[in-house]
Amino acid sequence: MTTVEKTKAAPRQRSDVILNYLRPKKKFPNVWCAGCGNGIVMSAIVRAIDKLGLSKDEIVMVSGIGCTSRMPIYLDFNALHTTHGRALPFATGVKFAQPHLKVIVVTGDGDALAIGGNHFIHACRRNIDITAILVNNYIYGMTGGQGSPTTPTAAFSTTTPYGNVEKHFDPCKLAEAAGASYVARATVYHAPQLEKAILQAVDHRGFSFVEVISNCHTYFGRLNRRGDAVSMLKEYKERSVTSARAKRMSPEELVDKYVIGTLYEDDKTEFCDEYQKVVDAQMGEK
Amino acid sequence: MVDTQRKLLLGNLACVHGAIYAGMRFFAGYPITPSTEVAEGCSRELPRIGGRFIQMEDEIGSIGAVVGASVSGLKAMTATSGPGYSLMVENIGYAYMTETPCVIINVQRGGPSTGLPTKGSQSDTMQARWGPHGDYTAIAVAPSTVGDTVTETIRAFNLAERFRTPVTILLDEVISHQREMISLPRPGEHQVVDRVKPTASPEEFEPFAHTARGVSPMPAYGEGYRYVITGLTHDAMGFTTNRPDEIKQKLDKLRNKILNFKSEITKLRIEMMDDAEIAFVSYGSVSRAVLLAVALARNAGVKVGMIQLYTVWPFPDDELRDYLAGCHKVIVPELNMGQIVREVGRVLPPDTEIHSLLRYDGEILTPMQLLEKLEEVM
């Protein structure tokens, strides 16, 4: 695992860091509900990028459709806000065309795992150097609270009014099984750990995946009696265990727990690097 | 002296040659008959010139990757057939809205659905115009020979770059799987158009501004212009908008940037039209049979001519009206159930007799069938 030293002698105040990365001329406010976890995720991304010392010009933030997918519009990076579920193919095109760019995809549980599920597993399989940050709020927020591939069994949504009869995905297990070379989970309660996970993910060479458990108190919270944003964050605090501690716990003990931290990491070869070897060999032959 | 530019070439590989000549350095695609040789050719050729080929998980992903590569500065294309084009229309619509240059080759086969994988067809002509939902204006070109396929592919890229828009090449199985001896173009023989890059500072730059040329300059990601590209309706800065005036400006721009510059786009082949009383209007592979039929009929003293549409969309309304002013009868042969004939009928005066000659049984129209139709309408 690579650790990255802080590049600045005197770290800026937190608010200065955030302001520096907000897109100028953009007509705020944003589309998110007051208290939405997306704000915490956005600031964690910004702080991680700031610590890595990356320039704004070399970052391309790609997204699909949904609440989280609005994020690239607010941040002062190259922004590609695409179609529902398709962020990863667009991101693949960007990265493969210009491998020196840092490509970060922000997505949601519906965007990445339902309509974009096939793209998700294939991006993992290729191990292309893209960081995907999946904000998992267990529901479709933008369209008004419908069930998603992560909506827990028996949970309520506007399309599961009698309780969800389906099973749900574990996005991290899916990513690992499909071939992602860095997999981590955090919650919006654990902001410093979230920042660290994103920093490691962006710094990782290969497909890196961070699942962020986040609150949609407007829909998931209200329909499932989880209370307001603060009480949902408290629940994340109470239900989370670190990956190190989880190794010493039984499956029964882990039911209803969020295992957070780095869950998987390897150093398998990266797609663009391997293709470049083909290019070098073929161009050398000519 | 051996002419090294002479080559016996498959139609699908002519696309690859034309595209590389035009500067294409990125291909993303998914295998589908009868277009697969385009992808295979690109997978062989692109790494040898420092380009990039990727086989995506489906056609939706393919056109997504193409758009991603194009906004990152590479000329990019994909190739597919009807079923794949149907999947692509979502992100072709995104390319229309975001004004992203790219080329989509549709090697047409019979449909609907999986239809006739190995049989030629022209039944996606309207889809090339109206594929994605919403209002926009499309550009589509239609080669009729392997040689045409090279030059029309170059032209498709030039139009895509000039007008910041997706361009569809309407190929069909008849040409794509045909081998013809052709002369490959030499460097400098054809003009190659590249997108205009901005000269304004990043602070002053408006990525979707309205300009005299119809389109605004287009920087690549990483060049210092950190702007928003979104499929949501947006203002000149690229920011999403709900303002009626800005919505109208955007949609007007998508139309006007093409229709106001139509003379740069329209390309027709006019044969024996000077004294023609009857004319064939055709496009794509059918034009080959028309050319022979017209020559045979002329030998027999029939005053017949032909107009071949290399540019199918935008439809050449004014040019057709002018060229067909002296013709009282027009025959429109197509390998479908009647698509372009509607457009011909729309633009010509009501007293023109318009005859449709259609074939949609998977076979091609022969010169003899065209002559029979000519005799019938004479």
Chai-1 contact restraints between the chains, C-beta under 6 A:
chainA,res_idxA,chainB,res_idxB,connection_type,confidence,min_distance_angstrom,max_distance_angstrom,comment,restraint_id
A,K56,B,R226,contact,1.0,0.0,6.0,A-B,restraint_1
A,D57,B,G222,contact,1.0,0.0,6.0,A-B,restraint_2
A,D57,B,G224,contact,1.0,0.0,6.0,A-B,restraint_3
A,V60,B,Y221,contact,1.0,0.0,6.0,A-B,restraint_4
A,I73,B,V228,contact,1.0,0.0,6.0,A-B,restraint_5
A,D76,B,R226,contact,1.0,0.0,6.0,A-B,restraint_6
A,F77,B,R226,contact,1.0,0.0,6.0,A-B,restraint_7
A,N78,B,Y221,contact,1.0,0.0,6.0,A-B,restraint_8
A,N78,B,R226,contact,1.0,0.0,6.0,A-B,restraint_9
A,A79,B,V228,contact,1.0,0.0,6.0,A-B,restraint_10
A,L80,B,I229,contact,1.0,0.0,6.0,A-B,restraint_11
A,H81,B,T230,contact,1.0,0.0,6.0,A-B,restraint_12
A,T83,B,E90,contact,1.0,0.0,6.0,A-B,restraint_13
A,T83,B,N91,contact,1.0,0.0,6.0,A-B,restraint_14
A,T83,B,Y94,contact,1.0,0.0,6.0,A-B,restraint_15
A,T83,B,G231,contact,1.0,0.0,6.0,A-B,restraint_16
A,R86,B,G64,contact,1.0,0.0,6.0,A-B,restraint_17
A,P89,B,G61,contact,1.0,0.0,6.0,A-B,restraint_18
A,P89,B,G64,contact,1.0,0.0,6.0,A-B,restraint_19
A,P89,B,A65,contact,1.0,0.0,6.0,A-B,restraint_20
A,F90,B,G64,contact,1.0,0.0,6.0,A-B,restraint_21
A,F90,B,G68,contact,1.0,0.0,6.0,A-B,restraint_22
A,T92,B,A65,contact,1.0,0.0,6.0,A-B,restraint_23
A,G93,B,A65,contact,1.0,0.0,6.0,A-B,restraint_24
A,G93,B,G68,contact,1.0,0.0,6.0,A-B,restraint_25
A,G93,B,A69,contact,1.0,0.0,6.0,A-B,restraint_26
A,V94,B,G68,contact,1.0,0.0,6.0,A-B,restraint_27
A,V94,B,S72,contact,1.0,0.0,6.0,A-B,restraint_28
A,F96,B,R52,contact,1.0,0.0,6.0,A-B,restraint_29
A,F96,B,I54,contact,1.0,0.0,6.0,A-B,restraint_30
A,A97,B,F26,contact,1.0,0.0,6.0,A-B,restraint_31
A,A97,B,A69,contact,1.0,0.0,6.0,A-B,restraint_32
A,A97,B,S72,contact,1.0,0.0,6.0,A-B,restraint_33
A,A97,B,L74,contact,1.0,0.0,6.0,A-B,restraint_34
A,Q98,B,S72,contact,1.0,0.0,6.0,A-B,restraint_35
A,Q98,B,G222,contact,1.0,0.0,6.0,A-B,restraint_36
A,L101,B,G222,contact,1.0,0.0,6.0,A-B,restraint_37
A,N118,B,E57,contact,1.0,0.0,6.0,A-B,restraint_38
A,H119,B,G61,contact,1.0,0.0,6.0,A-B,restraint_39
A,H122,B,E57,contact,1.0,0.0,6.0,A-B,restraint_40
A,V278,B,P47,contact,1.0,0.0,6.0,A-B,restraint_41
A,V279,B,P47,contact,1.0,0.0,6.0,A-B,restraint_42
A,V279,B,G50,contact,1.0,0.0,6.0,A-B,restraint_43
A,Q282,B,P47,contact,1.0,0.0,6.0,A-B,restraint_44
A,Q282,B,R48,contact,1.0,0.0,6.0,A-B,restraint_45
